[in-house]
Amino acid sequence: MKQLTRTLIGGLLAGTTGLLLAACSDSGEQGQTDRAEAKPTVTVYSARAEHLIQPIFERYTEETGVKIRFITDSAGALIQRLKAEGSNTPADLLLTVDAGNLWQASQEGLFQPIESEVLERNIPDHLQADNNDWFGLSVRARTIVYSTERVDPSELSTYEALADDKWQGRLCLRTAKKVYNQSLVATMINTLGEEATEEIVTGWVENLATDPHSNDTSAMEAVLAGQCDVTLVNTYYFGRLQKENPDVKLAIFWPNQNDRGVHINVSGAGLTKHAKQPEAAQALLEWLSSPEAQEQFAEANQEYPANSSVEPSDFVAAWGDFKADSVNVESAGRLQSDAIKLMDRAGYR
Amino acid sequence: MTHSVIQRERRRHYWQARLWHLPVWFMAVLVLMPVSVILLSWGDAQTDIWQHLIQTQLGRLLENTLILVVGVGLWTLLLGVSLAWLVAVCDFPGRRWLDWALMLPLAVPTYVVAFVFLAITDYAGPIQSLWRAWLGPDVDFLPVRGPLGVVFIMTCVLYPYVYMLARSAFIAQGRGLTDAARLLGKGPWGAFWRVALPMARPAIAVGISLALMETLADFGAVAVFNYDTFTTAIYKSWFGFFNLTAAAQLASLLLLFVALALFAEQKGRGRSRFHQTPRRETQRYALKGTQAWLASGYCTAVFVVAFVIPIGQLALWTWAEGAAALDSRYWSLIRHTFILGGVAALATTLLALLVAYGQRLLGKHQVSGAVRLASLGYALPGSVLAVGIMIGFAFIDREIINRVQSLLGLETRQLLVGTLLALILAYAIRFFSVAFGPVQSSLERIRPSYQEAAHSLGANQWRVLLWVYLPLLTPGLLTAALLVLVDTMKEMPATLLLRPFGWDTLAVRIYELTGEGQWRRAALPALTLVVLSIAPVMLMIRQSRLPARTATTLSSGPKP
């Protein structure tokens, strides 16, 4: 027993030290091989999930020989990490979803402006930062999904109209804590003003059939099960449900077609201020905006390409054309905290 | 022996004892780093956000949090102690396998249990669909997404902490004292209330405080249920308002609650100390007839609800999704999960042992502040703690390591952030109290006379630690290491934020899939995580049967 214990403790100590040493030397070797091959390694902090970007990054490495290493986390945590690391950061690109997050990173001074004709040509103005800090790479529409069994599409018109009494007890929503809803409300504040928006959000809350759901998918499942009749979702969540079950008794409705258009947001990326490989990182970003990558990038998650010369996939195109809100998505970031406070006041959790 | 030799000896002993301040304070400073990052936030008033919080939701947040703490505290106490008593002291059909099976829910991460149960019990789930099919669409069901559901989920996952520690305590007590109480005229209940329970109180208190700290820090389950607590407010300030300062201020209030609770627990325990001499063998009370079947039924029901149902659902989903994801990348996830867990478990247990032993040598009061400080890491929401650790490490990298590097003419780069060392230290900070509890309570059970005897025979502290304490402590140490192993494998926020490039784990994969709302695809990694954790949990149970045996041989050894 004693012998065992001593061996155990000895093993522990040796194991711990060994692993730590291995981990430290690991990163060192990486740097050396990179230099030997004279191909830079681009480092990406990504808030887009691994399975959505890994295949695209792999393709880039195949084509150019440039290696990409990345870690994933939520946008807030990655922004915090960039801030804390300062000039020490190994990150060259920050890739996140939602313009609010990109705007925030830009506000914190984590990006450097990119002068690139390619990006200017590929990405429309309202999907990029005014100061060239970041560029959108895919477009996501947040729209109405309704039960085809209980709702006639002629009943639907705008986001605002969901506050109407006739939807009493028929509306399901995802939680106000999700940045997608915060951005939607922020752009509403931008167009309609704070007072009108608060009235609308209060109306939504009064119409709720049940407490807000923790994600888009479960909100749609509640519509399917008959708990409510309409909800607001990002289209790719609907796409996933439809892929699993092509006969799903739900459909997409494009609201506000007679005025500002459907609320859209982006996933996008910017070059970090202390990038170690700025040229290589910019080249990667430019490639990501190119038609070839755009198709894949958007299709991986059934989103819309940000490059307007690229058609969405057939599956996505089948949901029909729509007019999109052309307000610069940056406003979502600027007004995000106003939107959260407004939703708190309206009792939208 | 001359006078000066004696004095030199004395001085040597004195300094040897002082040396034990080192590990204690090392750990305290380690935890102090993220905590002080959080406390420093008060330098910058965030009146705007505070005003908003107070006006709109602070009342509800506090109420919700209180409901959760009281509910989970009460239920884990009831379940944990009753199950532990039945399994440790009574005999009934199925006791042998329930003994370890009841620990298994510990292997399932809270966030996983939460999304599985919500999928089963929500409006669109099978239970409510059946309910509506039988009773018509308008008959209300229990409000699963309210406090009821959250308390239920947390209790399912957290009762094993109380169960495990109470069980060990009951086993170690043996039957001797309870029998004595019964000989003196107490009934079985009287003996339980007046003797067994008070003696197990320190262990139960440790279990409850672990469960409650985890409740306060939980973000996964409350997020799935969209139930607002203090933690959700912290996250909202950070990710919504992008105001880390306000988030840190809220977190420091949470710290204050926990510090108060720990203090109260310490006071409540008072000076009571329990040194026990374990019995040679434990004869269990054999339950008969209805009693036996009630005991079996009760234990089995808890096991089925807390483990079989969620795991069954995960297995069904994994089956439906196919095992397509099981490629070579998947094996690397498993390997990383296991390596990180293992190293963290070893490092943390070692630290806990050094601190607990140091505390014993130096006397409780000398270092109690440092020890209490070191226990705070567990109570902070993972992300807040992780970001505190990262800011601290990044600061050391910038201000100390980089300066040394440039002085030496080296390329400046980070040595802490983004390395395994930082991640392991983060786990140690987070799970120190998980390891410290079992180590300390098994240390408390050892009579000081062993140590005195060894000293009188000329052994120094290191020899005493190695040859007297370690063999007696092995079960406690193993419990500690296995608990940390399981907790580390489940840990999500610190792993996400601090892992080096390429060190993805199962928890990271679960985060990526659930973050996108893809619960079903997350079933495979979740199930794998549970399977990986089962082995350590079972090992833990095996170990916890050992103290009686080892201690018996030792205490019977010195007898002439």
Contacts between the chains, C-beta under 8 A, distances in Angstrom:
chain1	res1	chain2	res2	distance
A	1	B	471	5.3
A	1	B	474	7.2
A	1	B	550	6.6
A	2	B	467	6.6
A	2	B	470	7.4
A	2	B	471	5.3
A	4	B	474	7.9
A	5	B	470	4.7
A	5	B	471	5.8
A	5	B	474	5.5
A	6	B	466	7.0
A	6	B	470	7.6
A	8	B	474	8.0
A	9	B	350	7.7
A	9	B	470	7.3
A	12	B	346	4.0
A	12	B	349	7.8
A	12	B	350	6.4
A	13	B	346	7.9
A	13	B	350	7.5
A	15	B	342	7.4
A	15	B	343	6.8
A	15	B	346	6.4
A	16	B	343	5.6
A	16	B	346	5.4
A	16	B	347	5.4
A	16	B	350	7.9
A	16	B	424	7.7
A	19	B	339	6.8
A	19	B	343	5.2
A	19	B	420	6.6
A	20	B	343	7.9
A	20	B	420	5.9
A	20	B	421	5.4
A	20	B	424	7.1
A	23	B	419	5.8
A	23	B	420	3.4
A	23	B	421	6.9
A	23	B	500	6.5
A	24	B	415	7.5
A	24	B	419	6.1
A	24	B	420	7.7
A	24	B	421	7.2
A	26	B	500	7.5
A	27	B	418	7.7
A	27	B	419	7.1
A	27	B	500	7.0
A	27	B	501	7.8
A	43	B	501	7.6
A	49	B	512	4.0
A	49	B	513	7.4
A	49	B	515	6.5
A	49	B	516	5.8
A	50	B	504	7.0
A	50	B	509	7.7
A	50	B	512	5.6
A	51	B	512	6.8
A	69	B	501	4.7
A	69	B	502	6.9
A	70	B	501	7.4
A	71	B	499	6.7
A	71	B	501	5.9
A	72	B	496	7.5
A	72	B	508	7.3
A	72	B	512	6.3
A	73	B	496	4.4
A	73	B	497	5.8
A	74	B	239	6.9
A	74	B	496	7.5
A	74	B	515	7.4
A	75	B	239	7.8
A	76	B	238	5.8
A	76	B	239	4.0
A	76	B	242	7.0
A	77	B	383	6.6
A	77	B	386	7.6
A	77	B	387	6.9
A	77	B	493	7.6
A	77	B	496	6.6
A	77	B	497	5.1
A	79	B	242	7.6
A	80	B	244	6.4
A	80	B	387	5.3
A	80	B	390	7.2
A	80	B	391	7.8
A	80	B	497	8.0
A	81	B	390	6.1
A	81	B	417	7.7
A	81	B	497	6.4
A	84	B	387	7.9
A	84	B	390	5.3
A	84	B	391	4.7
A	84	B	394	3.8
A	84	B	395	7.6
A	84	B	417	7.4
A	85	B	394	5.3
A	85	B	397	7.8
A	85	B	414	6.8
A	85	B	417	6.0
A	86	B	394	7.2
A	86	B	398	6.2
A	87	B	398	8.0
A	88	B	394	7.0
A	88	B	397	5.8
A	88	B	398	6.1
A	88	B	402	7.0
A	88	B	412	7.3
A	88	B	413	6.7
A	88	B	414	4.9
A	88	B	417	7.3
A	90	B	413	7.9
A	90	B	414	7.4
A	90	B	418	6.6
A	104	B	242	5.0
A	175	B	226	4.8
A	177	B	223	7.8
A	177	B	226	7.7
A	177	B	232	7.2
A	177	B	235	7.6
A	177	B	236	6.1
A	177	B	240	6.8
A	179	B	239	7.5
A	179	B	240	7.6
A	182	B	240	6.6
A	210	B	123	6.7
A	210	B	145	7.7
A	211	B	145	5.4
A	211	B	146	7.9
A	211	B	226	6.2
A	212	B	226	5.6
A	213	B	226	7.0
A	214	B	118	7.8
A	214	B	223	6.2
A	214	B	224	5.2
A	214	B	225	7.1
A	214	B	226	5.0
A	215	B	517	3.9
A	216	B	517	6.0
A	217	B	517	4.2
A	217	B	518	7.9
A	217	B	519	7.7
A	218	B	118	7.5
A	218	B	122	6.8
A	218	B	124	7.3
A	218	B	517	7.4
A	221	B	122	7.9
A	221	B	124	4.1
A	222	B	122	7.6
A	222	B	123	5.6
A	222	B	124	5.5
A	224	B	124	6.4
A	225	B	123	5.5
A	225	B	124	3.6
A	225	B	128	8.0
A	225	B	129	6.9
A	226	B	137	7.0
A	227	B	123	4.3
A	227	B	124	6.9
A	237	B	517	6.4
A	240	B	518	7.5
A	336	B	240	7.1
A	336	B	241	7.9
A	336	B	242	7.8
A	337	B	240	7.2
A	337	B	241	5.0
A	337	B	242	7.7
A	340	B	236	7.2
A	340	B	240	4.8
A	340	B	241	6.5
A	341	B	52	5.5
A	341	B	56	7.7
A	344	B	52	6.9
A	344	B	56	4.2
A	344	B	57	6.1
A	345	B	56	6.1
A	349	B	226	6.4
A	349	B	228	6.3
